[in-house]
Amino acid sequence: MKLTLNKSIEAKKLNKRTGAPSTEPESTVPYGAIIDYQGPDGSAERFMYMGELFRCAHDLLASAMEGGKMPKAAAVSDSLATTVSAGEPAVQLPRLEFEAVPSTHHTLTRAKVPGGWLVVAGGSGIAFLPDAAHVWDGLSLP
């Protein structure tokens, strides 16, 4: 979602691949800059400016928006999930669809990917399970 800043702000540049903060000092994003809002990141906000990923405090970015109004979360997710070209209908971008896997110990989810499954344990551990035919029913062996 494209937004225009009504004042200059200081923001931390992030690594586009990992999202980790760079070691560079904060950068000034100037008044009138057009940013591509990427959405919330905890108590901060992420956005693209001049092809680079940035992060700044929510209050700071809101103060640079017209009337302090930030985009609603639903509007941002809708704009990120679809792309629109002039005269063409919106196209749904691919996304991972996770499903619950019954477990007696951890919360497990899995998603079909080429060649097998991505399995997430407890929301933090991730593993790839080779299964090209996707025959694994999610259960363990007796």
N, C-alpha and C positions, 0 to 999 in steps of 0.2 A: 504494500500500500504506500503510495507516494505521498509525502508530506513536505511542507515548506516551513522552515524555521523562521520565527519572527524576531529572533535575537541569536547572537553567537553563544555557543555552549562549549564546554570542555568535555571530551570523551576519551575513553581508553580504547586503543586499537586492539583488536583480537585477531588471533590466528584463524583464517577462514576455514581451515580443515579441522582443527581441534577445538576452536572456541576459547583457547587459553589466552590470557592477557599477554601482550607483547612486553618486552623490557623497555620499550621506548616511553618517554614521558607522554602525558596526556596531550592530545591534539586539539586545536581549536577548529570547530566546525562553524563556518561563518553564517552571519545573518543572511537570510534569503536562500540558504542552501536547500536543495531538494534531496531529501533522504528517502530511502526505501525501508519503511518500518518492518522489522522482522518479528516483533512480539516481545512479551515480557520474559525476563530472565531473573527469577526470584524477585528481589526488591528493585531491580534495575530493568532497563529496556535495551534491546538490541536493534541496530539499524545498519544499513549499508549506506556509505557515502563515498563517491568517487571510486567505486569498485572495491572498497575495503570495508570490513566488518568492524563495528564499534559498539561500545556499551557505555551507558551513563545512568546515573540515578534517575528513578522514575520522576521524582519531583522536578529535577532539572529539565528533563525533556518535556514534561507537561507544561512547565513555565514558558517554553519556547513555542508552544502550540497556540493557535488562535483560541483565546478564552480558556486556556489551560486544559482543553479537552483532548484526551487521548482516545485513539480508536478503541472500540469495543472488541473484546477478545473474539467474539463470533465473526465480526467483520474481517479481522486479521486472518483468522484461520480459513475463512472462505476465500480471501484474496490469495493466500498462499497455496490453497488446494487447487485452484483453477488458473488457467492462463487465457487471456482473451486477446485476439488480434482483430483489427478493424474488419468488420463485416463477416467474421467467423464466429461460430458458437463456442462457448467455453468448453475446454477439454479437461477432463479429470486427470490429474497427474497420478502416476503409480504410487502406492504406499504399502507398507507392511501391515498385514492383518494378523494380529495375534489372537490365539484362542487359549483358554485355560486348559491346563493339563492336570488331572487329578493327582494329588500328592498327599502323603501323610506327614511330611516334614516342612517343606518350603513351598512358597507360592511359585508355581511354574506356569509359564506360558510358552507357546511355540508359534512360529510362522513358517509357512511353506516358502522355500526359496529354491532357486535352481540347484538341483543335485542333493537336496535334503531339507533339513529343518534348522532354523535358528531357535535355540531354546534359552530362555531367560529365567534365572533362578533368583528369587527374592528381590527382583527389580534391579540387581546390580551385576550379577554374574551372567555371562553369555557364552554359549558354546554352539558350534556347528555340528550337527549329527548327519553324517552322510546317509542318504536314503533316497536315491534317484527316483524310485517308483512311488515314494511317499506312502509306504505301506504301514509304517509305525502307527499304531493306534493310540499311543500316548501312555500305554501301560507298561509296567516292568514285568520281567519274567518271574514265575513263581519260584 
